[in-house]
Amino acid sequence: MTDPNDGAWFAPKRFGYGCGLPIARQGWALLAGYLLVVGLCVQLAQWDPDVGMIGALALFVPATAVFLVIAAWKTRGGWRWRWGGED
């Protein structure tokens, strides 16, 4: 059984690869911050189709990479394929 005080921010998915929903306030804050960045990217892309789209992509790609790295690092048990068992 896993320790509830292990410092994980995200629960592992029961089936498949990756993480599930956040289980700590830090995970929720990370998710909320990422969603704010995505919303800002949408606003930039709508503001100016040429320059805004480039700025949105320049912001979206690194933000997504950082979000995924932190989520993988802070998922209880790490990211790996799971078949739904008690592993």
N, C-alpha and C positions, 0 to 999 in steps of 0.2 A: 504494500500500500504506500502511496506517496505522502510525503510530509506536507501538511497545509501551510507551513511556514517556510517553504523552500525558496521564496522570493520570486515565484513565477507570476507573470502578468496575464498569461493566456492559458486556457485549457487546451489540451490536445483534442483533435477530432477523434471521434470513435471509429469512423470509417474513412479511409482515404489518407491523403497527405496534407500536412499543414497544421494550422491551429484553428481553434473554435473561437468562441466569444471571450472577451476579457473576463478575468476573475478577480482583478485587483483594480483599485482606483487609478493606478499608474497606467494600466492597459487601456482603461476607458479614456483617460486623458490623451494618450497617444493616438487612439482611434479618432477622438474628437478633433485633435489637432490636424490629423491627416485629412479628415473630411473637410475641415475649414480650408486647407490648402487646395483641395480638389475644387471646392466652390470658388475660390479665388481664381483658379486656372480657368474655370468656365466663364467667369466675369471678364477676365483678360481677353479670352478668345472672342467674346461677343463685343467687347469694346472696340477693337480694331482687328479686322480679319487678317491683316498681314503681319503687323508688328506684334499684336496681341497673341496670335497663335504661336509665334516663335517664343515669346516670353512665357506663355502658358506651358509649352513643352519643356522649356529650359527649367521651369519650376517643378513640373509634374514628374518628370523622369527621376531626378535625384530624390525627391520627396518619397516616391514610391519605393525606390531602392532602400532608402534609410528605414522606412516603415517595415519593409519585409525583413531586413536584417535584424532589426530590434525585435520584431515579433518572433522570428525564428530563435533568437538568442534567449528570449524570455518565456518561451513556451515550456510548460512542465513536460519533461521527457524529451524535448527537442522535436524537430520535424522528421518524421519518418512515416512510411506506409503502415497503416493500421487496418486490421481486418475485423475489428469490432470485439475482440476478445478482452480478457482482463489483463492486458499487458501494459 
